[in-house]
Amino acid sequence: MTGTDRPRKYWNDLKKKLVKEGYSELSENIGQLKIMAPDGKKRETDCANTETIFRIIQTVPSPKAEPLKRWLAKVGYERVQEIEDPELATKRTKILYKLNGYPENWIEKRMRGIAIREELTDEWQKCGVKEQKEYEILTAEISKATFGVTPSEYKKLKGLKRQNLRDHMDDLELIFNMLGERVTTEISQQEKSDTFVKNKMVAERGGGVAGSARKQTEKELGRPIVSKENYLPKPEDKKRLNKILIFRSLN
């Protein structure tokens, strides 16, 4: 991206430039990790998270960095548009799912699940839930009561790492997930839980309703709902949908 034959000096000069531009948090956001070097040995290398890397790229004075800078500007502009018109975010999310080959009926359930999740987190916020860790604990309680496993255990079962668990659920998994979160929201709205402990109990109860329904469904179907299978579109379906979307965009 930089085109330099002296990367160490370039990086030192770039860090100074970033600080002069006002990015005073640079040193706090960069750490060293041992990464395999060209000589085959692991050497300490400056590393940063995605946000910091994007900020660094903005300071790189190279034509090779320009396409990425334009993309960042475009994404920023789209985010501003979504703040002004939230429906745009929903439309773009649907397009992304279509591009990845998901069928319309699955997308509708997934989008409804997103809306239900947002209603639940809004309700938790009204009840005084503030910390990210608290949201994670409450979500885990619903999941345990609904499916018998926490989200992290569920992801491990499906062989997922950074992927979104719900993007790999099938129709019934999504439906029971929605049921647990929706019932939790309804109970919370009625009882107006004002402590984290009370919210935790409500989460268990809401998930329990979905869990009972799941167990009854499993009894009727003769198979488990919780599965290690990933709900992924078939490669041929993804290619076909991409061709359709490209054709539509050109016409």
Secondary structure, 3 states (H helix, E strand, C coil): CCCCCCHHHHHHHHHHHHHHCCCCCCCCCEEEEEEECCCCCEEEEEEECHHHHHHHHHHCCCHHHHHHHHHHHHHHHHHHHHHHCCHHHHHHHHHHHHHCCCCHHHHHHHHHHHHHHHHHHHHHHHCCCCCHHHHHHHHHHHHHHHHCCCHHHHHHHHCCCCCCHHHHCCHHHHHHHHHHHHHHHHHHHHHCCCCHHHHHHHHHHHHHHHHHHHHHHHHHHCCCCCCCCCCCCCHHHHHHHHHHHHHHHHC
